[in-house]
């Protein structure tokens, strides 16, 4: 349970002081500014002070209360109502607003049942829905994109469903109905696909946690965006693949699956006989599961049925645009998805409420005369949940394998790829703003300096930097190799510098009908202080990126990260393969980063507003903005061409030890002869080296 919160005024005082320290740091006050520069900076300081002081816990709570009155699963009428609510709020603030619709293949349940058959002839129906949950609009627990099917077979416990679990199990599972617990970095799709490969006829998944009656909905698709328009936007009238096209069918698992509650799972597991639970599994059991002694198969038989339907549905992305005054063709994007499996108080509407509050505060600044130097775009995405196929909880995803689709944001990125490549400064993402104590931030390294000075609203004196270090074993800001939210298409596909932030490591009502406003006010964030803190950090970072005359990017931080990655890789390879290409490329990047820092210092000393100085700043900002694109490779990752980023991207093997250089990580994990593996690793090393050289060239801004 989260620690009790402090009064709002205390939070705002701490947040104001700490974020103003951030502001001061990034004005680089090492040199006395001119009078004009002082006036400009004082004006920005006034607006940022006003942004912070305009925070309102009550208003954020009201936004969240309205968003969670009804469930709003993507593609349903209630989801459209939620989109119209967000649009109406933007419009009521006087913001320029528009909606972009896409047509996508979504998946819904029609019927499901599960019963246990005992050797004495007893038949026991197994409940598949949460008990005592108000409302008839909640979708029954299901796995989106699961094929329809029926199975009747012995129950068998498969632990996490990993290959090592099948090896430890040591029993025949063909024709069985497998019971799997969620976790350990395995996606739902991978679990079901692996079970099908082993001959299992159907899969039941459960999540261990505090709410034993909760059932975790989710998706089992393995793909990117709309499954019928892979790699291009699913616009009305656009090209769509046939449902029987192998490019579509390969994304769906071969056997049906359903989620069940932990309580239902334990009732089945307690009846298993057969082989003993392997010793190595027991250490990870939570207290309620320690009585599990046998894994089966049987003697209990399970009768499983699931019938689902695939439908073309319209999804709605909602935008508010604040046009920049000096550089309207440069955009800072803030995004959060809006759709939810059920009420979505934590996931995602704690983030939606924070986004609406930022919009309200920005509108206030505009009434006071503020206009950002660069354009700000507030993005409310749809159909993100149909693409979430990773394990429960956001922090558990860090360093874990994850594939997802993020349909709404992915379709939009694919449609706007060229404009994003030339105009996007950064993408700032919040999914679950408040799920408990502790702030977690991930970012591309050039944005680190924007994120280290804020204080923790859950602790009287601690800085978030200290909490990050303690919570993450010395890693203060995490990276974005995972793809568990809407930042994925921006960074992995379009090469836009990105940030992802949220409070809380995980929450026990994830994707269940209990993710409600009541849970939030009783457990998640009773005083809405974390909502306010996220909105404060999110909005202040956006104001810096939109208003600072020189973008606050520091590529020396990126160079340091790359050097560390090279050292780790050298250790993993045991120095058997030369990393000279990467080392040489990093040296080029370091030289370019140092030259750029010197240029930044000189331009900050130059307080002239003449046309030549303005042009030089613009040219410098373009280089700072475009450098991230250099890490992209048109060919993408082997076997996953949609992922273009060669520094940060999802790994193709759960057993890989590297959360960076995904192409190299995959090559090192290949099951092939050593000669072939070494050749593949060398090629991927050269690809990474060329990517770093491209980034260095972009940062330097000159032809070779």
DOMARRO-963523 format. One record per residue (C-alpha): residue in one letter; x, y, z. Coordinates in pm, whole numbers, padded with zeros to 5 digits, always signed. Example, Ala and Ser with C-alpha at 12.3 -4.5 7.8 and 13.67 -1.06 7.14 Angstrom:
DOMARRO-963523
a+01230-00450+00780
s+01367-00106+00714
***
This chain:
DOMARRO-963523
x+00000+00000+00000
x+00137+00347-00083
x+00261+00569+00193
x+00018+00840+00296
x+00055+01166+00109
x+00147+01513+00231
x-00071+01820+00192
x-00090+01971-00153
x+00075+02298-00054
x+00382+02114+00073
x+00405+01917-00247
x+00374+02224-00465
x+00633+02411-00258
x+00882+02124-00295
x+00802+02074-00661
x+00829+02446-00734
x+01169+02480-00568
x+01309+02169-00730
x+01178+02237-01076
x+01297+02597-01056
x+01638+02455-00975
x+01600+02252-01293
x+01509+02569-01481
x+01808+02757-01346
x+02042+02471-01431
x+01932+02468-01791
x+01959+02837-01843
x+02333+02778-01801
x+02385+03088-01587
x+02763+03061-01596
x+02785+03392-01783
x+02601+03713-01696
x+02321+03763-01949
x+02247+04088-02125
x+01951+04300-02023
x+01737+04168-02310
x+01833+03812-02226
x+01754+03874-01858
x+01411+04007-01949
x+01340+03708-02170
x+01452+03464-01905
x+01259+03641-01633
x+00949+03620-01852
x+00999+03246-01898
x+01055+03210-01524
x+00726+03392-01458
x+00534+03160-01689
x+00694+02848-01543
x+00619+02970-01191
x+00262+03028-01296
x+00240+02682-01454
x+00346+02522-01123
x+00128+02737-00899
x-00180+02663-01115
x-00172+02295-01014
x-00497+02161-00870
x-00539+01820-00709
x-00916+01869-00715
x-00924+01938-01090
x-00712+01633-01172
x-00939+01420-00953
x-01245+01554-01135
x-01093+01468-01474
x-01016+01115-01357
x-01360+01070-01201
x-01531+01153-01529
x-01297+00940-01740
x-01365+00634-01522
x-01742+00651-01491
x-01777+00382-01759
x-01543+00127-01916
x-01404+00239-02252
x-01252-00043-02451
x-01114+00070-02787
x-01353+00041-03079
x-01669+00057-02865
x-01925+00341-02837
x-01805+00414-02484
x-01451+00457-02615
x-01580+00715-02863
x-01750+00893-02570
x-01416+00911-02388
x-01251+01054-02701
x-01523+01318-02734
x-01479+01409-02365
x-01107+01473-02415
x-01176+01670-02733
x-01443+01878-02556
x-01205+01957-02272
x-00937+02073-02517
x-01191+02286-02705
x-01331+02440-02387
x-00980+02567-02312
x-00966+02744-02647
x-00705+02507-02791
x-00693+02418-03158
x-00817+02059-03168
x-00859+01784-03424
x-00927+01410-03436
x-00747+01164-03664
x-00928+00835-03721
x-00789+00503-03834
x-00950+00175-03928
x-00800-00124-03747
x-00871-00492-03692
x-00966-00538-03327
x-01069-00850-03135
x-01359-00907-02896
x-01498-01204-02701
x-01833-01368-02780
x-01842-01664-02543
x-01614-01855-02307
x-01650-02132-02051
x-01430-02347-01831
x-01516-02644-01613
x-01317-02897-01410
x-01401-03267-01433
x-01289-03489-01145
x-01230-03865-01143
x-01534-03919-00917
x-01762-03774-01184
x-01797-03430-01024
x-01809-03134-01265
x-01718-02792-01125
x-01770-02475-01332
x-01470-02241-01303
x-01568-01871-01290
x-01401-01658-01556
x-01517-01310-01450
x-01455-01100-01143
x-01731-01123-00878
x-01925-00826-00740
x-01813-00576-01002
x-02075-00314-01081
x-02166-00239-01440
x-02272-00447-01736
x-02043-00276-01985
x-01720-00439-01868
x-01582-00676-02127
x-01551-01033-02005
x-01190-01138-01939
x-01028-01255-02262
x-00712-01246-02467
x-00749-01024-02770
x-00664-01200-03098
x-00680-01546-02940
x-00817-01793-03194
x-01151-01951-03115
x-01135-02311-03006
x-01228-02585-02763
x-01015-02828-02568
x-01077-03116-02329
x-00768-03251-02160
x-00568-03301-01846
x-00456-02992-01658
x-00082-02933-01633
x+00112-02655-01458
x+00373-02495-01688
x+00512-02235-01446
x+00601-01930-01663
x+00588-02124-01989
x+00958-02079-02067
x+01165-02339-02247
x+01356-02403-01927
x+01024-02472-01753
x+00934-02743-02005
x+01278-02895-01956
x+01240-02891-01577
x+00886-03029-01602
x+00999-03346-01778
x+00649-03478-01856
x+00443-03519-02173
x+00211-03221-02218
x+00065-03294-02562
x-00314-03257-02559
x-00314-03100-02212
x-00466-02770-02103
x-00173-02571-01967
x-00190-02339-01669
x+00071-02061-01673
x+00151-01780-01432
x+00246-01443-01576
x+00591-01293-01540
x+00962-01343-01605
x+00968-01128-01918
x+00763-01363-02137
x+00496-01199-02350
x+00151-01354-02368
x+00206-01436-02734
x+00535-01611-02662
x+00381-01817-02383
x+00092-01937-02600
x+00306-01992-02910
x+00555-02197-02708
x+00272-02402-02556
x+00134-02473-02903
x+00479-02584-03019
x+00487-02833-02732
x+00146-02974-02824
x-00060-02805-02552
x-00420-02768-02672
x-00519-02452-02479
x-00364-02213-02227
x-00495-02052-01908
x-00296-01760-01761
x-00317-01610-01415
x-00137-01331-01231
x-00018-01356-00872
x-00108-01057-00657
x-00314-00904-00380
x-00646-00920-00568
x-00692-01295-00611
x-01031-01246-00779
x-00895-01005-01041
x-00849-01129-01398
x-00582-00970-01616
x-00709-00903-01966
x-00458-00856-02245
x-00363-00939-02600
x-00175-01228-02757
x-00099-01068-03093
x+00261-01044-03204
x+00278-00752-03440
x+00305-00380-03498
x+00007-00151-03537
x-00303-00265-03722
x-00240-00629-03824
x-00395-00562-04167
x-00169-00265-04247
x+00180-00362-04126
x+00423-00075-04184
x+00170+00171-04324
x-00119+00369-04176
x-00461+00203-04162
x-00662+00486-04312
x-01015+00444-04447
x-00998+00330-04807
x-00632+00236-04773
x-00468-00098-04846
x-00564-00383-04614
x-00422-00734-04614
x-00658-01029-04632
x-00729-01205-04304
x-00584-01526-04449
x-00263-01358-04560
x+00034-01532-04390
x+00160-01189-04281
x-00159-01163-04073
x-00208-01520-03951
x+00152-01549-03828
x+00078-01275-03573
x-00184-01484-03393
x-00103-01790-03179
x-00201-02138-03291
x-00408-02242-02988
x-00672-02055-02784
x-00605-01898-02446
x-00791-01726-02164
x-00695-01532-01852
x-00821-01661-01516
x-00804-01528-01162
x-00541-01648-00919
x-00819-01791-00704
x-00951-01997-00997
x-00598-02110-01085
x-00525-02221-00728
x-00845-02428-00718
x-00715-02620-01020
x-00353-02641-00907
x-00451-02780-00568
x-00608-03082-00742
x-00307-03177-00954
x-00114-03498-00900
x+00171-03644-01103
x+00524-03504-01098
x+00645-03286-00813
x+00693-02913-00859
x+01059-02859-00956
x+01255-02714-00669
x+01379-02416-00871
x+01019-02302-00925
x+00925-02292-00557
x+01152-02006-00462
x+00955-01766-00680
x+00612-01873-00555
x+00427-01612-00355
x+00283-01717-00019
x-00059-01821-00149
x+00089-02068-00397
x+00328-02248-00164
x+00082-02532-00111
x+00121-02630-00479
x+00310-02960-00471
x+00234-03134-00802
x+00232-03023-01165
x+00019-03298-01326
x-00080-03381-01587
x-00418-03453-01432
x-00599-03631-01295
x-00828-03328-01315
x-00963-03267-01667
x-01047-02923-01800
x-01320-02849-02053
x-01226-02522-02224
x-01413-02320-02486
x-01351-01974-02629
x-01526-01801-02914
x-01401-01462-03029
x-01462-01233-03325
x-01241-01003-03526
x-01396-00672-03627
x-01289-00370-03824
x-01325-00076-03587
x-01260+00296-03600
x-01008+00428-03349
x-00978+00794-03256
x-00658+00989-03181
x-00734+01333-03034
x-00490+01626-03059
x-00459+01978-02921
x-00204+02204-03091
x-00043+02519-02953
x+00134+02678-03248
x+00487+02804-03190
x+00560+03173-03240
x+00922+03160-03365
x+00962+02801-03487
x+00611+02673-03564
x+00757+02393-03778
x+00933+02236-03477
x+00712+02030-03245
x+00733+01898-02889
x+00483+01615-02845
x+00324+01499-02517
x+00127+01176-02537
x-00086+00935-02336
x-00322+00659-02446
x-00686+00686-02345
x-00839+00341-02409
x-00868+00091-02124
x-00962-00274-02077
x-01209-00170-01806
x-01241+00159-01614
x-00871+00234-01648
x-00821+00459-01345
x-00450+00378-01331
x-00395+00243-01679
x-00412+00482-01857
x-00641+00755-01733
x-00422+00871-01446
x-00203+00986-01734
x-00498+01125-01931
x-00608+01330-01630
x-00254+01470-01598
x-00249+01552-01971
x-00579+01741-01943
x-00445+01934-01645
x-00136+02032-01843
x-00366+02153-02121
x-00561+02360-01866
x-00243+02517-01730
x-00101+02586-02077
x-00430+02757-02169
x-00393+02975-01859
x-00043+03077-01967
x-00176+03165-02311
x-00437+03394-02157
x-00150+03567-01976
x+00030+03629-02304
x+00251+03322-02338
x+00312+03152-02669
x+00575+02882-02700
x+00872+02938-02927
x+00808+02594-03078
x+00480+02414-03138
x+00340+02192-02862
x+00116+01897-02954
x-00091+01716-02689
x-00175+01363-02809
x-00448+01133-02674
x-00398+00790-02833
x-00651+00513-02887
x-00620+00130-02901
x-00289+00106-02717
x-00409-00184-02503
x-00466-00411-02801
x-00093-00395-02850
x+00027-00461-02495
x+00158-00816-02484
x+00422-00793-02215
x+00430-00903-01851
x+00240-00730-01575
x+00363-00405-01430
x+00574-00138-01592
x+00890-00175-01384
x+00895-00548-01443
x+00928-00465-01811
x+01259-00286-01768
x+01520-00504-01929
x+01256-00764-02017
x+01150-00880-02360
x+00839-00716-02497
x+00664-00698-02830
x+00369-00471-02881
x+00168-00286-03137
x+00041+00039-02982
x-00213+00065-03259
x-00327+00429-03233
x+00016+00587-03194
x+00181+00346-03437
x-00068+00418-03715
x-00020+00792-03663
x+00360+00768-03661
x+00354+00561-03980
x+00128+00819-04146
x+00344+01114-04034
x+00687+00954-04059
x+00846+01214-04289
x+00715+01512-04092
x+00825+01357-03764
x+01169+01293-03907
x+01216+01656-04003
x+01014+01842-03738
x+00980+01648-03408
x+01200+01780-03126
x+01104+01517-02868
x+00821+01289-02755
x+00726+01288-02384
x+00514+00991-02278
x+00310+00915-01967
x+00104+00597-01953
x+00013+00515-01592
x+00089+00841-01412
x+00013+00712-01063
x+00015+00350-00958
x+00207+00385-00630
x+00515+00544-00469
x+00847+00600-00640
x+00913+00787-00964
x+01052+00593-01258
x+01193+00773-01561
x+01340+00640-01882
x+01488+00860-02152
x+01726+00880-02442
x+02057+01003-02292
x+02072+01353-02442
x+01770+01442-02223
x+01925+01330-01893
x+02011+01680-01773
x+01645+01778-01782
x+01547+01505-01539
x+01780+01493-01239
x+01698+01784-01008
x+01337+01722-00898
x+01250+01605-00544
x+01038+01308-00441
x+00685+01395-00319
x+00681+01069-00120
x+00982+01164+00090
x+01043+01473+00301
x+01401+01545+00196
x+01510+01292-00068
x+01581+01387-00425
x+01442+01165-00695
x+01796+01109-00819
x+01874+00935-00489
x+01558+00728-00503
x+01626+00625-00863
x+01976+00516-00767
x+01853+00312-00470
x+01561+00156-00656
x+01749+00066-00972
x+02078-00069-00838
x+02276+00240-00926
x+02101+00318-01255
x+01959+00664-01211
x+01770+00705-01539
x+01663+00397-01732
x+01678+00359-02108
x+01414+00282-02367
x+01505-00055-02513
x+01171-00184-02393
x+00863-00102-02600
x+00584-00114-02345
x+00409+00214-02425
x+00347+00474-02693
x+00704+00607-02699
x+00799+00291-02893
x+00699+00400-03246
x+00845+00747-03193
x+01188+00625-03083
x+01218+00277-03236
x+01068+00359-03575
x+01105+00737-03622
x+01418+00814-03415
x+01259+01090-03204
x+01429+01159-02866
x+01187+01031-02601
x+01099+01026-02231
x+00869+00793-02037
x+00775+00860-01674
x+00535+00727-01411
x+00493+00681-01036
x+00486+00330-00888
x+00654+00002-00976
x+00336-00192-01045
x-00020-00227-00914
x-00232-00529-00821
x-00541-00436-01026
x-00356-00425-01360
x-00599-00483-01653
x-00875-00600-01415
x-01222-00467-01341
x-01087-00337-01009
x-00877-00067-01183
x-01132+00194-01079
x-01160+00541-00931
x-01232+00381-00592
x-00902+00191-00603
x-00718+00512-00690
x-00864+00716-00400
x-00814+00432-00153
x-00476+00296-00258
x-00308+00438-00566
x-00295+00813-00501
x-00558+00920-00245
x-00460+01289-00243
x-00371+01299-00614
x-00028+01434-00524
x+00148+01201-00767
x-00085+01302-01048
x+00007+01665-00978
x+00379+01583-00957
x+00378+01396-01288
x+00192+01682-01456
x+00446+01926-01310
x+00750+01736-01433
x+00590+01648-01768
x+00481+02005-01836
x+00804+02172-01719
x+01019+01949-01938
x+00789+02033-02230
x+00823+02407-02156
x+01202+02383-02167
x+01197+02195-02495
x+00943+02435-02644
x+01089+02765-02516
x+01464+02738-02461
x+01642+02928-02738
x+01897+02645-02762
x+01758+02294-02712
x+01874+02152-02375
x+02029+01840-02529
x+02360+01705-02400
x+02522+01452-02632
x+02821+01407-02403
x+02579+01202-02189
x+02500+00990-02493
x+02871+00943-02564
x+02928+00824-02206
x+02647+00570-02242
x+02782+00439-02570
x+03126+00398-02419
x+02979+00201-02129
x+02781-00021-02367
x+03097-00095-02561
x+03277-00195-02241
x+02995-00424-02130
x+02978-00584-02475
x+03353-00642-02471
x+03318-00827-02140
x+03028-01040-02265
x+03224-01132-02576
x+03525-01209-02354
x+03732-00999-02595
x+03705-01272-02861
x+03577-01031-03128
x+03728-00689-03192
x+03509-00391-03112
x+03743-00150-03288
x+03473-00033-03536
x+03244+00072-03250
x+03529+00220-03048
x+03643+00432-03344
x+03286+00546-03414
x+03237+00646-03050
x+03554+00854-03065
x+03411+01037-03365
x+03090+01092-03171
x+03280+01223-02865
x+03469+01472-03080
x+03143+01592-03238
x+02974+01618-02896
x+03263+01822-02752
x+03268+02053-03053
x+02892+02101-03018
x+02922+02186-02647
x+03179+02452-02728
x+02950+02594-02994
x+02660+02600-02746
x+02872+02793-02494
x+02969+03053-02753
x+02612+03101-02870
x+02493+03140-02513
x+02752+03416-02467
x+02620+03584-02780
x+02304+03764-02670
x+02251+03939-03002
x+01919+03898-03173
x+02049+03977-03520
x+01953+03758-03814
x+02291+03584-03829
x+02278+03473-03462
x+01918+03357-03492
x+02011+03152-03798
x+02311+02995-03623
x+02090+02893-03330
x+01837+02745-03565
x+02104+02546-03747
x+02247+02422-03417
x+01902+02319-03291
x+01838+02128-03611
x+02155+01926-03559
x+02069+01860-03195
x+01720+01747-03296
x+01824+01529-03591
x+02119+01346-03434
x+01896+01074-03285
x+01778+00986-03637
x+02134+00882-03718
x+02098+00574-03499
x+01825+00440-03730
x+01901+00182-03998
x+01668+00146-04296
x+01700-00234-04289
x+01589-00249-03927
x+01665-00533-03688
x+01700-00879-03846
x+01361-01047-03848
x+01199-00734-03701
x+01254-00477-03974
x+01000-00231-03835
x+01239-00161-03544
x+01500+00072-03694
x+01699+00192-03390
x+02030+00008-03347
x+02111+00139-02996
x+01776+00092-02823
x+01525-00172-02926
x+01356-00494-02813
x+01562-00808-02792
x+01458-01117-02983
x+01564-01355-02705
x+01448-01343-02344
x+01777-01492-02228
x+01988-01210-02373
x+02184-01013-02113
x+02201-00688-02310
x+01942-00410-02302
x+02120-00219-02580
x+02260-00290-02928
x+01962-00523-02997
x+02098-00647-03331
x+02423-00755-03168
x+02234-00907-02874
x+02023-01116-03111
x+02326-01228-03309
x+02499-01340-02989
x+02191-01543-02892
x+02159-01727-03224
x+02158-02104-03207
x+02393-02183-03492
x+02749-02297-03543
x+03019-02074-03398
x+03157-01966-03735
x+02818-01841-03857
x+02743-01677-03524
x+03076-01492-03520
x+03023-01366-03875
x+02675-01239-03784
x+02801-01070-03468
x+03080-00897-03665
x+02829-00771-03921
x+02601-00632-03649
x+02901-00464-03482
x+02975-00287-03810
x+02609-00184-03845
x+02616-00026-03498
x+02945+00147-03577
x+02798+00295-03894
x+02491+00414-03702
x+02709+00593-03446
x+02910+00749-03730
x+02587+00871-03893
x+02480+01029-03566
x+02821+01195-03525
x+02798+01331-03878
x+02448+01467-03811
x+02568+01633-03489
x+02861+01793-03667
x+02627+01907-03944
x+02876+01894-04229
x+02926+01670-04529
x+03221+01435-04509
***
